[in-house]
């Protein structure tokens, strides 16, 4: 069985509480994520999509960090 997840971002707490109550009544699980958790999840997705077939030298990275 494939598990899927749904992320819902609400503009106010009362709407979010209503959705959480509906999820609970349906017998489904839910988890609240902080703004930091959402950012971390986004970064994780981007890292998984990154093209790792190309490499750069350490010097190139250091030049970028130095602002050159």
HTML snippet that shows the backbone in 3Dmol.js (N, CA, C, O; Angstrom):
<script src="https://3Dmol.org/build/3Dmol-min.js"></script>
<div id="view" style="width:600px;height:400px;position:relative"></div>
<script>
const pdb = `
ATOM      1  N   UNK A   1       0.842  -1.185   0.000  1.00  0.00           N
ATOM      2  CA  UNK A   1       0.000   0.000   0.000  1.00  0.00           C
ATOM      3  C   UNK A   1       0.886   1.246   0.000  1.00  0.00           C
ATOM      4  O   UNK A   1       1.786   1.376   0.830  1.00  0.00           O
ATOM      5  N   UNK A   2       0.629   2.140  -0.916  1.00  0.00           N
ATOM      6  CA  UNK A   2       1.399   3.373  -1.003  1.00  0.00           C
ATOM      7  C   UNK A   2       0.827   4.403  -0.042  1.00  0.00           C
ATOM      8  O   UNK A   2      -0.376   4.663  -0.032  1.00  0.00           O
ATOM      9  N   UNK A   3       1.703   4.980   0.759  1.00  0.00           N
ATOM     10  CA  UNK A   3       1.263   6.041   1.664  1.00  0.00           C
ATOM     11  C   UNK A   3       1.504   7.381   1.000  1.00  0.00           C
ATOM     12  O   UNK A   3       2.555   7.612   0.402  1.00  0.00           O
ATOM     13  N   UNK A   4       0.546   8.241   1.105  1.00  0.00           N
ATOM     14  CA  UNK A   4       0.676   9.583   0.573  1.00  0.00           C
ATOM     15  C   UNK A   4       0.395  10.567   1.687  1.00  0.00           C
ATOM     16  O   UNK A   4      -0.220  10.226   2.697  1.00  0.00           O
ATOM     17  N   UNK A   5       0.852  11.792   1.492  1.00  0.00           N
ATOM     18  CA  UNK A   5       0.652  12.834   2.490  1.00  0.00           C
ATOM     19  C   UNK A   5       0.111  14.078   1.806  1.00  0.00           C
ATOM     20  O   UNK A   5       0.309  14.286   0.609  1.00  0.00           O
ATOM     21  N   UNK A   6      -0.562  14.885   2.575  1.00  0.00           N
ATOM     22  CA  UNK A   6      -1.121  16.134   2.095  1.00  0.00           C
ATOM     23  C   UNK A   6      -0.699  17.228   3.059  1.00  0.00           C
ATOM     24  O   UNK A   6      -0.874  17.101   4.271  1.00  0.00           O
ATOM     25  N   UNK A   7      -0.148  18.294   2.523  1.00  0.00           N
ATOM     26  CA  UNK A   7       0.231  19.432   3.358  1.00  0.00           C
ATOM     27  C   UNK A   7      -0.764  20.547   3.090  1.00  0.00           C
ATOM     28  O   UNK A   7      -0.975  20.938   1.942  1.00  0.00           O
ATOM     29  N   UNK A   8      -1.368  21.053   4.141  1.00  0.00           N
ATOM     30  CA  UNK A   8      -2.342  22.135   4.037  1.00  0.00           C
ATOM     31  C   UNK A   8      -1.814  23.312   4.838  1.00  0.00           C
ATOM     32  O   UNK A   8      -1.488  23.176   6.017  1.00  0.00           O
ATOM     33  N   UNK A   9      -1.734  24.459   4.197  1.00  0.00           N
ATOM     34  CA  UNK A   9      -1.259  25.661   4.876  1.00  0.00           C
ATOM     35  C   UNK A   9      -2.451  26.596   5.062  1.00  0.00           C
ATOM     36  O   UNK A   9      -3.077  27.017   4.090  1.00  0.00           O
ATOM     37  N   UNK A  10      -2.753  26.909   6.294  1.00  0.00           N
ATOM     38  CA  UNK A  10      -3.926  27.710   6.620  1.00  0.00           C
ATOM     39  C   UNK A  10      -3.544  29.145   6.952  1.00  0.00           C
ATOM     40  O   UNK A  10      -2.451  29.419   7.445  1.00  0.00           O
ATOM     41  N   UNK A  11      -4.468  30.049   6.670  1.00  0.00           N
ATOM     42  CA  UNK A  11      -4.239  31.458   6.996  1.00  0.00           C
ATOM     43  C   UNK A  11      -4.616  31.779   8.436  1.00  0.00           C
ATOM     44  O   UNK A  11      -4.192  32.795   8.985  1.00  0.00           O
ATOM     45  N   UNK A  12      -5.421  30.902   9.047  1.00  0.00           N
ATOM     46  CA  UNK A  12      -5.775  31.158  10.445  1.00  0.00           C
ATOM     47  C   UNK A  12      -5.925  29.844  11.205  1.00  0.00           C
ATOM     48  O   UNK A  12      -6.166  28.789  10.619  1.00  0.00           O
ATOM     49  N   UNK A  13      -5.779  29.935  12.496  1.00  0.00           N
ATOM     50  CA  UNK A  13      -5.773  28.752  13.360  1.00  0.00           C
ATOM     51  C   UNK A  13      -7.135  28.066  13.392  1.00  0.00           C
ATOM     52  O   UNK A  13      -7.188  26.838  13.459  1.00  0.00           O
ATOM     53  N   UNK A  14      -8.234  28.811  13.347  1.00  0.00           N
ATOM     54  CA  UNK A  14      -9.554  28.185  13.455  1.00  0.00           C
ATOM     55  C   UNK A  14      -9.835  27.263  12.269  1.00  0.00           C
ATOM     56  O   UNK A  14     -10.397  26.183  12.451  1.00  0.00           O
ATOM     57  N   UNK A  15      -9.456  27.669  11.064  1.00  0.00           N
ATOM     58  CA  UNK A  15      -9.628  26.797   9.898  1.00  0.00           C
ATOM     59  C   UNK A  15      -8.779  25.541  10.038  1.00  0.00           C
ATOM     60  O   UNK A  15      -9.223  24.442   9.706  1.00  0.00           O
ATOM     61  N   UNK A  16      -7.571  25.706  10.524  1.00  0.00           N
ATOM     62  CA  UNK A  16      -6.672  24.570  10.706  1.00  0.00           C
ATOM     63  C   UNK A  16      -7.231  23.593  11.742  1.00  0.00           C
ATOM     64  O   UNK A  16      -7.158  22.379  11.554  1.00  0.00           O
ATOM     65  N   UNK A  17      -7.781  24.115  12.821  1.00  0.00           N
ATOM     66  CA  UNK A  17      -8.371  23.254  13.850  1.00  0.00           C
ATOM     67  C   UNK A  17      -9.572  22.492  13.295  1.00  0.00           C
ATOM     68  O   UNK A  17      -9.767  21.323  13.626  1.00  0.00           O
ATOM     69  N   UNK A  18     -10.376  23.140  12.457  1.00  0.00           N
ATOM     70  CA  UNK A  18     -11.521  22.480  11.835  1.00  0.00           C
ATOM     71  C   UNK A  18     -11.060  21.319  10.950  1.00  0.00           C
ATOM     72  O   UNK A  18     -11.637  20.233  10.995  1.00  0.00           O
ATOM     73  N   UNK A  19     -10.035  21.551  10.159  1.00  0.00           N
ATOM     74  CA  UNK A  19      -9.500  20.503   9.285  1.00  0.00           C
ATOM     75  C   UNK A  19      -8.918  19.362  10.114  1.00  0.00           C
ATOM     76  O   UNK A  19      -9.125  18.193   9.790  1.00  0.00           O
ATOM     77  N   UNK A  20      -8.194  19.695  11.180  1.00  0.00           N
ATOM     78  CA  UNK A  20      -7.618  18.659  12.041  1.00  0.00           C
ATOM     79  C   UNK A  20      -8.714  17.801  12.668  1.00  0.00           C
ATOM     80  O   UNK A  20      -8.558  16.585  12.781  1.00  0.00           O
ATOM     81  N   UNK A  21      -9.820  18.423  13.076  1.00  0.00           N
ATOM     82  CA  UNK A  21     -10.932  17.685  13.670  1.00  0.00           C
ATOM     83  C   UNK A  21     -11.575  16.756  12.639  1.00  0.00           C
ATOM     84  O   UNK A  21     -11.922  15.620  12.960  1.00  0.00           O
ATOM     85  N   UNK A  22     -11.733  17.229  11.414  1.00  0.00           N
ATOM     86  CA  UNK A  22     -12.286  16.401  10.340  1.00  0.00           C
ATOM     87  C   UNK A  22     -11.384  15.195  10.067  1.00  0.00           C
ATOM     88  O   UNK A  22     -11.867  14.072   9.916  1.00  0.00           O
ATOM     89  N   UNK A  23     -10.089  15.433  10.006  1.00  0.00           N
ATOM     90  CA  UNK A  23      -9.124  14.352   9.779  1.00  0.00           C
ATOM     91  C   UNK A  23      -9.234  13.309  10.895  1.00  0.00           C
ATOM     92  O   UNK A  23      -9.207  12.106  10.631  1.00  0.00           O
ATOM     93  N   UNK A  24      -9.356  13.769  12.124  1.00  0.00           N
ATOM     94  CA  UNK A  24      -9.474  12.867  13.270  1.00  0.00           C
ATOM     95  C   UNK A  24     -10.753  12.033  13.177  1.00  0.00           C
ATOM     96  O   UNK A  24     -10.729  10.827  13.424  1.00  0.00           O
ATOM     97  N   UNK A  25     -11.874  12.678  12.818  1.00  0.00           N
ATOM     98  CA  UNK A  25     -13.145  11.966  12.700  1.00  0.00           C
ATOM     99  C   UNK A  25     -13.108  10.935  11.579  1.00  0.00           C
ATOM    100  O   UNK A  25     -13.810   9.925  11.642  1.00  0.00           O
ATOM    101  N   UNK A  26     -12.300  11.180  10.558  1.00  0.00           N
ATOM    102  CA  UNK A  26     -12.173  10.239   9.444  1.00  0.00           C
ATOM    103  C   UNK A  26     -11.246   9.077   9.789  1.00  0.00           C
ATOM    104  O   UNK A  26     -11.103   8.143   8.999  1.00  0.00           O
ATOM    105  N   UNK A  27     -10.618   9.126  10.958  1.00  0.00           N
ATOM    106  CA  UNK A  27      -9.721   8.059  11.379  1.00  0.00           C
ATOM    107  C   UNK A  27      -8.348   8.141  10.746  1.00  0.00           C
ATOM    108  O   UNK A  27      -7.618   7.150  10.703  1.00  0.00           O
ATOM    109  N   UNK A  28      -7.993   9.320  10.252  1.00  0.00           N
ATOM    110  CA  UNK A  28      -6.687   9.524   9.637  1.00  0.00           C
ATOM    111  C   UNK A  28      -5.740  10.168  10.632  1.00  0.00           C
ATOM    112  O   UNK A  28      -6.166  10.729  11.642  1.00  0.00           O
ATOM    113  N   UNK A  29      -4.468  10.081  10.339  1.00  0.00           N
ATOM    114  CA  UNK A  29      -3.457  10.701  11.193  1.00  0.00           C
ATOM    115  C   UNK A  29      -3.087  12.069  10.648  1.00  0.00           C
ATOM    116  O   UNK A  29      -3.138  12.308   9.442  1.00  0.00           O
ATOM    117  N   UNK A  30      -2.716  12.957  11.550  1.00  0.00           N
ATOM    118  CA  UNK A  30      -2.232  14.273  11.122  1.00  0.00           C
ATOM    119  C   UNK A  30      -1.072  14.689  12.009  1.00  0.00           C
ATOM    120  O   UNK A  30      -0.900  14.179  13.116  1.00  0.00           O
ATOM    121  N   UNK A  31      -0.293  15.607  11.513  1.00  0.00           N
ATOM    122  CA  UNK A  31       0.843  16.135  12.270  1.00  0.00           C
ATOM    123  C   UNK A  31       0.990  17.594  11.902  1.00  0.00           C
ATOM    124  O   UNK A  31       0.979  17.951  10.724  1.00  0.00           O
ATOM    125  N   UNK A  32       1.125  18.427  12.898  1.00  0.00           N
ATOM    126  CA  UNK A  32       1.346  19.849  12.656  1.00  0.00           C
ATOM    127  C   UNK A  32       2.829  20.094  12.430  1.00  0.00           C
ATOM    128  O   UNK A  32       3.673  19.533  13.128  1.00  0.00           O
ATOM    129  N   UNK A  33       3.140  20.935  11.453  1.00  0.00           N
ATOM    130  CA  UNK A  33       4.522  21.287  11.144  1.00  0.00           C
ATOM    131  C   UNK A  33       4.739  22.766  11.415  1.00  0.00           C
ATOM    132  O   UNK A  33       3.883  23.598  11.114  1.00  0.00           O
ATOM    133  N   UNK A  34       5.884  23.080  11.983  1.00  0.00           N
ATOM    134  CA  UNK A  34       6.241  24.484  12.177  1.00  0.00           C
ATOM    135  C   UNK A  34       6.691  25.063  10.839  1.00  0.00           C
ATOM    136  O   UNK A  34       6.932  24.324   9.884  1.00  0.00           O
ATOM    137  N   UNK A  35       6.802  26.369  10.776  1.00  0.00           N
ATOM    138  CA  UNK A  35       7.290  27.018   9.558  1.00  0.00           C
ATOM    139  C   UNK A  35       8.688  26.510   9.216  1.00  0.00           C
ATOM    140  O   UNK A  35       9.021  26.329   8.045  1.00  0.00           O
ATOM    141  N   UNK A  36       9.504  26.283  10.245  1.00  0.00           N
ATOM    142  CA  UNK A  36      10.859  25.758  10.037  1.00  0.00           C
ATOM    143  C   UNK A  36      10.820  24.336   9.463  1.00  0.00           C
ATOM    144  O   UNK A  36      11.620  23.989   8.594  1.00  0.00           O
ATOM    145  N   UNK A  37       9.879  23.516   9.956  1.00  0.00           N
ATOM    146  CA  UNK A  37       9.723  22.157   9.426  1.00  0.00           C
ATOM    147  C   UNK A  37       9.375  22.188   7.940  1.00  0.00           C
ATOM    148  O   UNK A  37       9.906  21.402   7.156  1.00  0.00           O
ATOM    149  N   UNK A  38       8.478  23.104   7.557  1.00  0.00           N
ATOM    150  CA  UNK A  38       8.065  23.227   6.154  1.00  0.00           C
ATOM    151  C   UNK A  38       9.255  23.642   5.292  1.00  0.00           C
ATOM    152  O   UNK A  38       9.448  23.107   4.200  1.00  0.00           O
ATOM    153  N   UNK A  39      10.056  24.596   5.781  1.00  0.00           N
ATOM    154  CA  UNK A  39      11.249  25.024   5.044  1.00  0.00           C
ATOM    155  C   UNK A  39      12.236  23.873   4.893  1.00  0.00           C
ATOM    156  O   UNK A  39      12.801  23.672   3.818  1.00  0.00           O
ATOM    157  N   UNK A  40      12.444  23.119   5.968  1.00  0.00           N
ATOM    158  CA  UNK A  40      13.354  21.965   5.919  1.00  0.00           C
ATOM    159  C   UNK A  40      12.869  20.929   4.908  1.00  0.00           C
ATOM    160  O   UNK A  40      13.669  20.359   4.166  1.00  0.00           O
ATOM    161  N   UNK A  41      11.575  20.690   4.881  1.00  0.00           N
ATOM    162  CA  UNK A  41      11.007  19.739   3.929  1.00  0.00           C
ATOM    163  C   UNK A  41      11.240  20.208   2.494  1.00  0.00           C
ATOM    164  O   UNK A  41      11.596  19.410   1.627  1.00  0.00           O
ATOM    165  N   UNK A  42      11.040  21.498   2.249  1.00  0.00           N
ATOM    166  CA  UNK A  42      11.282  22.051   0.917  1.00  0.00           C
ATOM    167  C   UNK A  42      12.732  21.904   0.499  1.00  0.00           C
ATOM    168  O   UNK A  42      13.019  21.541  -0.642  1.00  0.00           O
ATOM    169  N   UNK A  43      13.646  22.183   1.411  1.00  0.00           N
ATOM    170  CA  UNK A  43      15.071  22.032   1.106  1.00  0.00           C
ATOM    171  C   UNK A  43      15.429  20.573   0.833  1.00  0.00           C
ATOM    172  O   UNK A  43      16.233  20.280  -0.051  1.00  0.00           O
ATOM    173  N   UNK A  44      14.835  19.674   1.588  1.00  0.00           N
ATOM    174  CA  UNK A  44      15.080  18.247   1.375  1.00  0.00           C
ATOM    175  C   UNK A  44      14.631  17.820  -0.017  1.00  0.00           C
ATOM    176  O   UNK A  44      15.335  17.077  -0.700  1.00  0.00           O
ATOM    177  N   UNK A  45      13.470  18.285  -0.433  1.00  0.00           N
ATOM    178  CA  UNK A  45      12.966  17.957  -1.773  1.00  0.00           C
ATOM    179  C   UNK A  45      13.901  18.508  -2.837  1.00  0.00           C
ATOM    180  O   UNK A  45      14.217  17.812  -3.802  1.00  0.00           O
ATOM    181  N   UNK A  46      14.349  19.751  -2.675  1.00  0.00           N
ATOM    182  CA  UNK A  46      15.271  20.346  -3.643  1.00  0.00           C
ATOM    183  C   UNK A  46      16.585  19.579  -3.714  1.00  0.00           C
ATOM    184  O   UNK A  46      17.125  19.371  -4.800  1.00  0.00           O
ATOM    185  N   UNK A  47      17.104  19.155  -2.557  1.00  0.00           N
ATOM    186  CA  UNK A  47      18.359  18.405  -2.550  1.00  0.00           C
ATOM    187  C   UNK A  47      18.214  17.072  -3.273  1.00  0.00           C
ATOM    188  O   UNK A  47      19.141  16.632  -3.953  1.00  0.00           O
ATOM    189  N   UNK A  48      17.060  16.425  -3.133  1.00  0.00           N
ATOM    190  CA  UNK A  48      16.837  15.149  -3.818  1.00  0.00           C
ATOM    191  C   UNK A  48      16.731  15.330  -5.326  1.00  0.00           C
ATOM    192  O   UNK A  48      17.035  14.408  -6.083  1.00  0.00           O
ATOM    193  N   UNK A  49      16.300  16.515  -5.773  1.00  0.00           N
ATOM    194  CA  UNK A  49      16.138  16.779  -7.202  1.00  0.00           C
ATOM    195  C   UNK A  49      17.412  17.317  -7.847  1.00  0.00           C
ATOM    196  O   UNK A  49      17.454  17.503  -9.063  1.00  0.00           O
ATOM    197  N   UNK A  50      18.436  17.567  -7.063  1.00  0.00           N
ATOM    198  CA  UNK A  50      19.668  18.167  -7.563  1.00  0.00           C
ATOM    199  C   UNK A  50      20.413  17.227  -8.501  1.00  0.00           C
ATOM    200  O   UNK A  50      20.473  16.020  -8.268  1.00  0.00           O
ATOM    201  N   UNK A  51      20.982  17.791  -9.565  1.00  0.00           N
ATOM    202  CA  UNK A  51      21.802  17.033 -10.516  1.00  0.00           C
ATOM    203  C   UNK A  51      23.173  16.815  -9.882  1.00  0.00           C
ATOM    204  O   UNK A  51      23.933  17.765  -9.692  1.00  0.00           O
ATOM    205  N   UNK A  52      23.483  15.580  -9.561  1.00  0.00           N
ATOM    206  CA  UNK A  52      24.753  15.266  -8.905  1.00  0.00           C
ATOM    207  C   UNK A  52      25.786  14.726  -9.879  1.00  0.00           C
ATOM    208  O   UNK A  52      26.841  14.243  -9.467  1.00  0.00           O
ATOM    209  N   UNK A  53      25.486  14.806 -11.173  1.00  0.00           N
ATOM    210  CA  UNK A  53      26.422  14.264 -12.160  1.00  0.00           C
ATOM    211  C   UNK A  53      27.559  15.233 -12.458  1.00  0.00           C
ATOM    212  O   UNK A  53      28.599  14.821 -12.971  1.00  0.00           O
ATOM    213  N   UNK A  54      27.381  16.505 -12.147  1.00  0.00           N
ATOM    214  CA  UNK A  54      28.423  17.499 -12.409  1.00  0.00           C
ATOM    215  C   UNK A  54      29.109  17.878 -11.100  1.00  0.00           C
ATOM    216  O   UNK A  54      28.477  17.921 -10.044  1.00  0.00           O
ATOM    217  N   UNK A  55      30.405  18.153 -11.184  1.00  0.00           N
ATOM    218  CA  UNK A  55      31.148  18.574 -10.002  1.00  0.00           C
ATOM    219  C   UNK A  55      31.862  19.887 -10.290  1.00  0.00           C
ATOM    220  O   UNK A  55      32.085  20.252 -11.444  1.00  0.00           O
ATOM    221  N   UNK A  56      32.210  20.582  -9.228  1.00  0.00           N
ATOM    222  CA  UNK A  56      32.993  21.814  -9.351  1.00  0.00           C
ATOM    223  C   UNK A  56      34.193  21.703  -8.424  1.00  0.00           C
ATOM    224  O   UNK A  56      34.195  20.916  -7.478  1.00  0.00           O
ATOM    225  N   UNK A  57      35.188  22.487  -8.706  1.00  0.00           N
ATOM    226  CA  UNK A  57      36.396  22.443  -7.879  1.00  0.00           C
ATOM    227  C   UNK A  57      36.172  23.202  -6.578  1.00  0.00           C
ATOM    228  O   UNK A  57      35.267  24.030  -6.472  1.00  0.00           O
ATOM    229  N   UNK A  58      36.993  22.910  -5.611  1.00  0.00           N
ATOM    230  CA  UNK A  58      36.939  23.612  -4.331  1.00  0.00           C
ATOM    231  C   UNK A  58      37.199  25.099  -4.544  1.00  0.00           C
ATOM    232  O   UNK A  58      36.580  25.939  -3.891  1.00  0.00           O
ATOM    233  N   UNK A  59      38.103  25.421  -5.446  1.00  0.00           N
ATOM    234  CA  UNK A  59      38.441  26.820  -5.725  1.00  0.00           C
ATOM    235  C   UNK A  59      37.224  27.588  -6.242  1.00  0.00           C
ATOM    236  O   UNK A  59      37.006  28.739  -5.861  1.00  0.00           O
ATOM    237  N   UNK A  60      36.439  26.957  -7.101  1.00  0.00           N
ATOM    238  CA  UNK A  60      35.230  27.602  -7.624  1.00  0.00           C
ATOM    239  C   UNK A  60      34.249  27.898  -6.496  1.00  0.00           C
ATOM    240  O   UNK A  60      33.668  28.982  -6.439  1.00  0.00           O
ATOM    241  N   UNK A  61      34.070  26.941  -5.609  1.00  0.00           N
ATOM    242  CA  UNK A  61      33.171  27.135  -4.469  1.00  0.00           C
ATOM    243  C   UNK A  61      33.671  28.272  -3.586  1.00  0.00           C
ATOM    244  O   UNK A  61      32.885  29.124  -3.171  1.00  0.00           O
ATOM    245  N   UNK A  62      34.968  28.294  -3.296  1.00  0.00           N
ATOM    246  CA  UNK A  62      35.529  29.332  -2.431  1.00  0.00           C
ATOM    247  C   UNK A  62      35.392  30.714  -3.068  1.00  0.00           C
ATOM    248  O   UNK A  62      35.125  31.690  -2.367  1.00  0.00           O
ATOM    249  N   UNK A  63      35.569  30.806  -4.377  1.00  0.00           N
ATOM    250  CA  UNK A  63      35.397  32.094  -5.066  1.00  0.00           C
ATOM    251  C   UNK A  63      33.958  32.585  -4.935  1.00  0.00           C
ATOM    252  O   UNK A  63      33.723  33.771  -4.705  1.00  0.00           O
ATOM    253  N   UNK A  64      33.004  31.684  -5.080  1.00  0.00           N
ATOM    254  CA  UNK A  64      31.588  32.049  -4.937  1.00  0.00           C
ATOM    255  C   UNK A  64      31.300  32.529  -3.520  1.00  0.00           C
ATOM    256  O   UNK A  64      30.584  33.512  -3.326  1.00  0.00           O
ATOM    257  N   UNK A  65      31.854  31.839  -2.538  1.00  0.00           N
ATOM    258  CA  UNK A  65      31.642  32.228  -1.147  1.00  0.00           C
ATOM    259  C   UNK A  65      32.283  33.575  -0.831  1.00  0.00           C
ATOM    260  O   UNK A  65      31.773  34.330  -0.003  1.00  0.00           O
ATOM    261  N   UNK A  66      33.393  33.873  -1.486  1.00  0.00           N
ATOM    262  CA  UNK A  66      34.080  35.150  -1.283  1.00  0.00           C
ATOM    263  C   UNK A  66      33.425  36.284  -2.063  1.00  0.00           C
ATOM    264  O   UNK A  66      33.803  37.445  -1.905  1.00  0.00           O
ATOM    265  N   UNK A  67      32.442  35.955  -2.906  1.00  0.00           N
ATOM    266  CA  UNK A  67      31.730  36.982  -3.649  1.00  0.00           C
ATOM    267  C   UNK A  67      32.383  37.396  -4.942  1.00  0.00           C
ATOM    268  O   UNK A  67      32.058  38.455  -5.479  1.00  0.00           O
ATOM    269  N   UNK A  68      33.277  36.611  -5.454  1.00  0.00           N
ATOM    270  CA  UNK A  68      33.952  36.942  -6.720  1.00  0.00           C
ATOM    271  C   UNK A  68      33.105  36.545  -7.897  1.00  0.00           C
ATOM    272  O   UNK A  68      33.509  36.744  -9.043  1.00  0.00           O
TER     273      UNK A  68
END
`;
const viewer = $3Dmol.createViewer("view");
viewer.addModel(pdb, "pdb");
viewer.setStyle({}, {cartoon: {color: "spectrum"}});
viewer.zoomTo();
viewer.render();
</script>
